[in-house]
Amino acid sequence: MAPENISPLVVWLGSTESKDVTGRVFEVEGGKITVAEGWRHGPTQDKGARWEPKEIGPVVADLLVKAETPLPVYGA
């Protein structure tokens, strides 16, 4: 999970070449790229308006308490 291994994928994701990739989570380990599968919606908090960065910490903490424990993946 070294930055020098992850950064090429981040750069590619920011390019027009990745325009059809959305809602996906990737793992990068050395020369290996893996797509995480099985994602679904979990707990949600809807404020009804755009969030301010300073409001998000407590909301995310609460959502994580309510969420199911994730299956272990690399780095977990």
N, C-alpha and C positions, 0 to 999 in steps of 0.2 A: 504494500500500500504506500510505497514511496511516491512523493510528488512527481518525480521525474518519470515514473511509469504511468501515472494517472493523467498527467497534463496533456499528452497527445490526444487522448479520448475527449478531454474537456475542450480542446481546441477544435477537434472535428465536430463535436456537438454544437459548437458555436458557429459552424460554417453552414452555407446553403446546402451542402451535400447531405446534411442530416435533417432536411426539412420534413421528411416523413416520419421521423422518430419523435414520439411524444409519449409521456406517461410510462417510461421504462426506467428501470434501475439497473445499473451495470456494476460489476465487480472487476477490478483489474489487479492482477498479481503477476508481476514480471511481464512476460510476453503473452499472458493469457487474459482474454476478455470473456466474461460470462454475463449473460442476461439473466437477471433474477426473474423467476416465474411465480405465479400464484398470488399476485397482489390483488387486494380488494379494498373497498372503502371500510374504514373503521369509524370510531367515534368522531363526531363533527361538532364544531362550535360555530354558529352563524351569527355574526354581529349585525348583519343587515346593512353594513357599510364597510368601506375599506379600513383595514387595520393599520394602526400606527406601530412602528417597530417596538416602541416601549411597552405596548400592550400585549405583545405576543408571548413573552416568556411564561407568565403564569397560565395562559391558555394552553400552550403546548404541554406544560407540566401536567395539567389536569387531564388532557387528552391521553397522554402516555400512561397515566395511572389507570384510566378506563380501558385502554387498548389491551388486546390479548398479547401474551408474551410471544415475541417473534421466534421462528425457527432459527437455529444458529446457522450462519453462513460464514464465509471466510472473514476473519477479523473480529467475530463476535465472541 
